[in-house]
């Protein structure tokens, strides 16, 4: 999909069926900087369905995890960069993600996404198995992210088609009405 | 999609509609003139900031109106 389509979809990414744990999205700040780039700071609230044993340790009122996201859209250079990091009350594991969307250098109707995640663990030493597990989850999430945008793009296209079809219907009706009146 | 503050969801929806339209029809096409959603955004913002304080969500740099994490886009 062309870069404009992907960027528009990315701004409206939630809700989508691939990320059911995202339950809230808010814009904390948004402005266009002097060079014309749009900065947005967003807060995402997620509910993970944490196992009850963990809930009993951290308390049931703290089952929401929050993610802070900073995005920059440059409409001239056609880049969209997203940086997100989780804010969690336990503060043991932090995940920072960086995504960059750019038009494909050779195929203008396609967009290239580069994605990286940095996982940091503080204080508690996790076994390498757990770390590997997280890394796998993150890379399968990267695919989910692509599927999620695909879903949003299809939804937006369906909305446009519906709107066009009903507009056409309205025009036909008024033309028929006008023809009737002329007689 | 809901807001972090339940009371803010309606304000959020109005703002989102306005923003999404401006973003796709103006901003991406290079007409980044005036953002018509300023008023809606202010009202929505006040509600969200109140909700965040109430829920005690620790967000860095919330008070600053500029890019907070210090990493601005590089220009080449």
Interface residues (C-beta under 8 A of the other chain):
Chain A: X4 X7 X8 X11 X12 X14 X15 X22 X23 X24 X25 X26 X27 X28 X29 X30 X31 X32 X33 X35 X36 X37 X38 X39 X41 X43 X45 X66 X68 X70 X72 X73 X74 X75 X76 X79 X81 X83 X87
Chain B: X1 X2 X3 X4 X5 X8 X12 X15 X16 X19 X20 X23 X24 X27 X28 X29 X30 X32 X35 X41 X44 X45 X48 X52 X57 X58 X59 X60 X61 X62 X65 X66 X67 X68 X69 X71 X72 X73 X75
